[in-house]
Amino acid sequence: MNTLIVLAHPEAHSYNAHLAHTSQRALEAQGHQVRLSDLYAQSFAPDEHARHFQRRADWSRFDAQTEQRFSSREDALAPDVQEQIDQLLWADLLVLQFPLWWFGMPAILKGWMDRVFVYGKFYSSQRRFHDGACAGKRALLSVTAGSSQAACSPDGREGDTQLILWPIHYSLHYVGYTVLEPMIITDVRRGRVADDEERQRLLLTARLVEHASSFQSLQSRRIVSFNAREDWDEQGKLRPGAPVHSPFIRHVR
């Protein structure tokens, strides 16, 4: 299995970096091929912008989708984007490793998706969801949160982290990925002292071991559920009686 791990953390010695390298070693120990893409180390430019397009479909105004589709068709995408695309197409499994910042992913990773999930290459109006370019591939989020596990639960004051991650999961589903249940590691923050610091160090060290072992059972890992093709009517509305998998898409009385 070919795996691409995309790391989004500005500190090379961060816990997120340790998780990414732990994942890499665990997968390689099973005989898999692994590539690690460190977005901050690469100084990846996250803002989709006209300056990234040396050839244009329309020089009078900038429309990101129009230019992405044109550059994809003309093999004229920016080199940093094309490199990421090549790795995504190579990989059977995509692992996104990042800290939860302001209830979402870091800007560099959001920008990576904005620029790399190219319109016309990964999706179109006729080629998305189950027919997206990444159909048959799997994706997995490995996320750290500074708050406790209790605070990140459905009745916790930080909100349900599983639910907070839904828009990212849906974006991956949109381009065709089969999305695996995320790995969420809580209590990852600095500022503790004395005994609290030592307890946290032991806890996070143990979680690195658990993280490595979790990659040995990926085949049996639960899949995030989304609605099937037949659940939608001609207007793109949820059919009566269709299952509901998330509060984001639900029946309205």
SULVEN-V655407 format. One record per residue. N is the residue number from 1. RES is the residue in one small letter. SS is DSSP state (hx for helix, st for strand, lp for the rest). OMEGA is omega in whole degrees, 0 to 359 (none if undefined). D_LAST is the distance of its C-alpha to the last C-alpha in Angstrom with 1 decimal. Layout:
BEGIN
N:RES:SS:OMEGA:D_LAST ; N:RES:SS:OMEGA:D_LAST
END
This chain:
BEGIN
1:m:lp:176:45.2 ; 2:n:st:182:45.2 ; 3:t:st:173:43.3 ; 4:l:st:175:42.7 ; 5:i:st:178:42.1 ; 6:v:st:183:41.1 ; 7:l:st:179:42.1 ; 8:a:st:175:40.9 ; 9:h:lp:186:43.0 ; 10:p:lp:182:45.9 ; 11:e:lp:184:48.2 ; 12:a:lp:181:50.1 ; 13:h:lp:180:50.8 ; 14:s:lp:176:47.3 ; 15:y:hx:176:45.5 ; 16:n:hx:178:43.1 ; 17:a:hx:177:46.2 ; 18:h:hx:178:47.5 ; 19:l:hx:180:44.2 ; 20:a:hx:180:44.4 ; 21:h:hx:175:48.1 ; 22:t:hx:177:47.4 ; 23:s:hx:181:44.8 ; 24:q:hx:181:47.3 ; 25:r:hx:181:50.1 ; 26:a:hx:180:47.9 ; 27:l:hx:179:46.9 ; 28:e:hx:178:50.4 ; 29:a:hx:177:51.8 ; 30:q:lp:178:49.9 ; 31:g:lp:180:51.5 ; 32:h:lp:174:48.6 ; 33:q:st:185:49.2 ; 34:v:st:172:47.6 ; 35:r:st:180:47.6 ; 36:l:st:179:46.7 ; 37:s:st:181:45.5 ; 38:d:st:189:46.0 ; 39:l:lp:180:44.4 ; 40:y:lp:179:46.2 ; 41:a:lp:179:49.5 ; 42:q:lp:186:49.1 ; 43:s:lp:180:48.2 ; 44:f:lp:180:45.2 ; 45:a:lp:187:44.1 ; 46:p:lp:185:40.4 ; 47:d:lp:174:39.9 ; 48:e:lp:191:39.1 ; 49:h:lp:180:41.6 ; 50:a:hx:183:43.8 ; 51:r:hx:180:46.9 ; 52:h:hx:186:45.8 ; 53:f:lp:181:46.2 ; 54:q:lp:174:49.8 ; 55:r:lp:188:49.0 ; 56:r:lp:171:46.4 ; 57:a:lp:183:44.6 ; 58:d:lp:180:44.5 ; 59:w:lp:184:46.8 ; 60:s:lp:178:45.6 ; 61:r:lp:182:42.3 ; 62:f:lp:173:40.6 ; 63:d:lp:188:37.4 ; 64:a:hx:182:36.8 ; 65:q:hx:179:35.1 ; 66:t:hx:183:37.8 ; 67:e:hx:176:40.6 ; 68:q:hx:181:39.3 ; 69:r:hx:180:39.0 ; 70:f:hx:183:42.4 ; 71:s:hx:176:44.2 ; 72:s:hx:181:42.7 ; 73:r:hx:183:44.0 ; 74:e:lp:183:47.3 ; 75:d:lp:184:47.8 ; 76:a:lp:178:48.1 ; 77:l:lp:178:45.6 ; 78:a:lp:183:47.0 ; 79:p:hx:181:49.0 ; 80:d:hx:177:47.0 ; 81:v:hx:181:43.8 ; 82:q:hx:178:45.5 ; 83:e:hx:179:46.9 ; 84:q:hx:179:43.5 ; 85:i:hx:180:42.2 ; 86:d:hx:180:45.1 ; 87:q:hx:178:44.5 ; 88:l:hx:180:40.8 ; 89:l:hx:177:41.8 ; 90:w:hx:190:44.5 ; 91:a:lp:171:42.3 ; 92:d:lp:181:40.5 ; 93:l:st:175:38.9 ; 94:l:st:176:37.9 ; 95:v:st:176:37.9 ; 96:l:st:182:36.8 ; 97:q:st:184:38.6 ; 98:f:st:173:37.8 ; 99:p:st:176:37.3 ; 100:l:lp:180:34.1 ; 101:w:st:180:34.8 ; 102:w:lp:174:32.5 ; 103:f:lp:177:29.6 ; 104:g:st:180:30.2 ; 105:m:lp:177:33.1 ; 106:p:lp:184:36.3 ; 107:a:hx:183:36.6 ; 108:i:hx:180:39.2 ; 109:l:hx:175:36.8 ; 110:k:hx:178:34.0 ; 111:g:hx:175:36.6 ; 112:w:hx:178:37.9 ; 113:m:hx:179:34.6 ; 114:d:hx:186:34.5 ; 115:r:hx:189:37.9 ; 116:v:hx:176:38.3 ; 117:f:lp:191:35.1 ; 118:v:lp:175:36.6 ; 119:y:st:183:34.7 ; 120:g:lp:179:36.3 ; 121:k:lp:182:37.7 ; 122:f:lp:181:34.9 ; 123:y:st:171:32.0 ; 124:s:st:180:31.2 ; 125:s:lp:180:28.4 ; 126:q:lp:185:29.7 ; 127:r:st:181:30.7 ; 128:r:lp:184:28.1 ; 129:f:hx:185:26.1 ; 130:h:hx:180:27.7 ; 131:d:hx:180:30.3 ; 132:g:lp:184:31.2 ; 133:a:lp:183:34.9 ; 134:c:lp:176:34.6 ; 135:a:lp:183:33.2 ; 136:g:lp:176:35.2 ; 137:k:lp:180:35.9 ; 138:r:st:178:34.6 ; 139:a:st:183:33.7 ; 140:l:st:174:33.9 ; 141:l:st:171:33.4 ; 142:s:st:194:36.1 ; 143:v:st:173:35.2 ; 144:t:st:177:37.0 ; 145:a:lp:181:35.8 ; 146:g:lp:183:38.1 ; 147:s:lp:182:36.1 ; 148:s:lp:177:36.4 ; 149:q:lp:179:34.3 ; 150:a:lp:182:32.9 ; 151:a:lp:181:31.9 ; 152:c:lp:181:30.1 ; 153:s:lp:182:28.1 ; 154:p:lp:179:24.4 ; 155:d:lp:180:25.6 ; 156:g:lp:186:28.4 ; 157:r:lp:176:29.0 ; 158:e:lp:183:29.2 ; 159:g:lp:182:25.7 ; 160:d:lp:182:24.9 ; 161:t:hx:177:27.3 ; 162:q:hx:181:25.7 ; 163:l:hx:179:22.4 ; 164:i:hx:182:24.6 ; 165:l:lp:185:26.2 ; 166:w:hx:180:23.0 ; 167:p:hx:177:23.6 ; 168:i:hx:177:27.2 ; 169:h:hx:182:26.2 ; 170:y:hx:176:23.9 ; 171:s:hx:178:26.7 ; 172:l:hx:176:29.0 ; 173:h:hx:182:26.6 ; 174:y:hx:180:26.3 ; 175:v:lp:169:30.1 ; 176:g:lp:183:30.1 ; 177:y:lp:162:31.1 ; 178:t:st:188:30.3 ; 179:v:st:178:29.4 ; 180:l:st:176:30.9 ; 181:e:lp:186:29.8 ; 182:p:lp:169:31.4 ; 183:m:st:183:34.5 ; 184:i:st:181:34.0 ; 185:i:st:184:37.3 ; 186:t:lp:177:37.0 ; 187:d:lp:180:39.8 ; 188:v:lp:179:41.4 ; 189:r:lp:178:42.9 ; 190:r:lp:176:46.3 ; 191:g:lp:178:47.9 ; 192:r:lp:183:48.7 ; 193:v:lp:173:52.3 ; 194:a:hx:185:54.7 ; 195:d:hx:179:53.3 ; 196:d:hx:179:49.7 ; 197:e:hx:180:50.6 ; 198:e:hx:178:52.4 ; 199:r:hx:179:49.5 ; 200:q:hx:180:47.1 ; 201:r:hx:179:49.6 ; 202:l:hx:179:49.9 ; 203:l:hx:183:46.1 ; 204:l:hx:175:45.6 ; 205:t:hx:178:48.6 ; 206:a:hx:180:47.1 ; 207:r:hx:173:43.8 ; 208:l:hx:178:45.7 ; 209:v:hx:178:47.1 ; 210:e:hx:180:43.7 ; 211:h:hx:179:42.4 ; 212:a:hx:182:45.2 ; 213:s:hx:181:44.7 ; 214:s:hx:179:41.0 ; 215:f:hx:176:42.1 ; 216:q:hx:182:43.9 ; 217:s:hx:181:40.7 ; 218:l:hx:183:38.6 ; 219:q:hx:181:38.4 ; 220:s:hx:181:36.5 ; 221:r:lp:183:34.3 ; 222:r:lp:179:30.6 ; 223:i:st:176:28.6 ; 224:v:lp:184:25.5 ; 225:s:lp:172:22.7 ; 226:f:lp:181:20.8 ; 227:n:lp:179:18.8 ; 228:a:lp:181:21.2 ; 229:r:hx:186:21.8 ; 230:e:hx:179:20.3 ; 231:d:hx:185:16.8 ; 232:w:st:175:16.4 ; 233:d:lp:185:16.3 ; 234:e:lp:179:18.9 ; 235:q:lp:182:17.0 ; 236:g:lp:179:16.6 ; 237:k:lp:180:12.9 ; 238:l:st:181:11.8 ; 239:r:lp:175:12.2 ; 240:p:lp:179:10.3 ; 241:g:lp:178:12.2 ; 242:a:lp:182:13.7 ; 243:p:lp:176:14.8 ; 244:v:lp:183:13.7 ; 245:h:lp:184:16.9 ; 246:s:st:174:16.2 ; 247:p:lp:180:14.0 ; 248:f:lp:177:14.9 ; 249:i:st:188:13.0 ; 250:r:lp:176:9.7 ; 251:h:lp:179:6.5 ; 252:v:lp:181:3.8 ; 253:r:lp:none:0.0
END
